[in-house]
Amino acid sequence: MFKSYFLSRRWLLWSWPGAAIIVFGTWFQVEIDVKINDWFGGFYDVVQKALGKPGDVTLEEFFEFLLTFGKLAGTYVLVAVLLGFFTKHWVFRWRQAMNDYYMANWSVLRQIEGASQRVQEDTKRFAVIMESLGSNMLDSLMTLFAFMPILWNLSKKVSEVPVLGQVDHALVYVAILFALFGTVVLALVGIKLPGLEFNNQRVEAAYRKELVHGEDDAARAGPPVVRDLFSHVRTNYFRLFFHYMYFDVAKFSYLQFGVLVPYIALGPTVVAGAITLGVMQQIVRAFGRVEMSFQFLVRSWSTIVELISVYKRLRAFEAQIGVARMAPVMTGEAGSARS
């Protein structure tokens, strides 16, 4: 899965330089997001000033702020589109490297049950998941590094928070504790999902294999056999639906409550009138970015479960190559011993 792309001379100009371009592009997007966060502070201060003292802000000043945002947003969109386009090409070449490696060993792998599915579908799913999950993880790390110092400094303006009381840089600790709480809870709630996803791919592969044989052999894929195989698919899916149901209850309840957390933390400071509307917006937005970065595992758990399933299947697939390569060696050693 990794050596075929990152340790191959053929893909050397794509794998590592491409990864560097993706990292730089993601960093550039985050830097624009930081500037947008600063913009929100200035803009809402202007709005507060205009509403508090009519005539103090001219229409030209108001639209100038909007134009500044338009430039930042336009740059962000352009970079996001180009980076997304490049990332898709980069990940597809990763899939191609995996595909070429497996096909080079097809004489060994073709005997494995569901080999065609793993080469075609699992490599496709691996590429799609890595495109979305990898990009999101990189974005979360970059966002955390960029917004943590901002939230740290803005927290100086917050005198105290509920429960914790007067704590320096309290908002940073609130974001960390709330994200850690959600990660632990959802990891425990969804602990059965990886195994179920793996088993789901196994029963689907068995059902698909029988149908494929039935296309060429009239004696295969008879009603009783198909009915039995599909009953396993049905049973596993119903178990998945049940476990995802209570997992989703926990996940969405946590995320919805998370919207209120920064406002709850800012409650005493807002009531005391210690900050302006612009500063409050900066704090809420920075808090959201830091919190979301820490919540990467929470928000991506379902995708991570699917990736674990695909990884386990491809890892077992690749293990057969090693076994097959060792077989001739072992046979030769046995022959020498008999001699």
Buried (B, 14 or more C-beta within 10 A) or exposed (E): BEEBBBEBEEBEEBBEEBBEBBEEBBBBBBBBBBBBBBBBBBBBBBBBBBEEEEEEBEEEEBEEBEEBBEEBEEBBEEBBEEBEEBBEEBBBBBBBBBBBBBEEBEEBBEEBEBBBBBBEBBBBBBBBBBBBBBBBBBBBBBBBEBBBEBBBEBBEBBEBBEEEEEBEBBBBBBBBEBBEEBBEBBEEBBEBBBBBBBBBBBBBBBBBBBBBEBEEEEEBBEEEBBEEBBEBBEEBBEBBEEBBEEBEEBBEEBBEEBEEBBEEBBEBBBEEEBBBBBBBBBBBBBBBBBBBBBBBBBBBBBBBBBBBBBBBBBEEBBEBBEEBEEEEEEEEEEEEEEE
